[in-house]
Amino acid sequence: MLIAGSIILPLLMFYTQQIWPRLRFIYNLVSIVAVLVFGNIASLSIYQIIIDKTVFMTAIHAIFLNPFFLIAGSYIGVYILYRLLLLSLEEREYE
């Protein structure tokens, strides 16, 4: 399911942004929000570990229980694949 999703979702994003150009802006905006959420959760978790002086390797894994962290990270992964697809097709036009 993860492998199929990482192939199908970027392709779906690519084709839908060609049909509805406004989706390009929406995909970019959602990626900005996802990076902010992902980064803030990660930094706050690390800050809390430093403050509590807990064992880093065991305490940091609690971050994977946060659904917002997982959703944001998933979107960032799919978005990066989508952007790489756009970049690859753009570079192909110059050949």
Steps between C-alpha positions, in 0.01 A plus 500: 500500500783741582685426178185524288405826672843648441461429129131570445454817709777706334370395157147593606626837623682555171196426283255696715720811500504487121120488488448761775800738510377651828596172670868590452458782750300280737762221490774753571304664782425166665868408476597821682253422780620137514865603530413748776300240693765231451787727600325652800395163641852363452668801658257515793550129566876536499478809721285309750754216508780746570299671775400170663854360460355168387678233302488634147459180299208362700308822556520634146307204359183632667488755217383220270179473703398852398254474208569858385870417471426188298249669269730797438796271435297288261387800300855637486621167359229487234548868416874455451435214257244717317749787470773263378259374234434859388872575497582187301237578238614861477863395447391251236356787294846655471656192339 
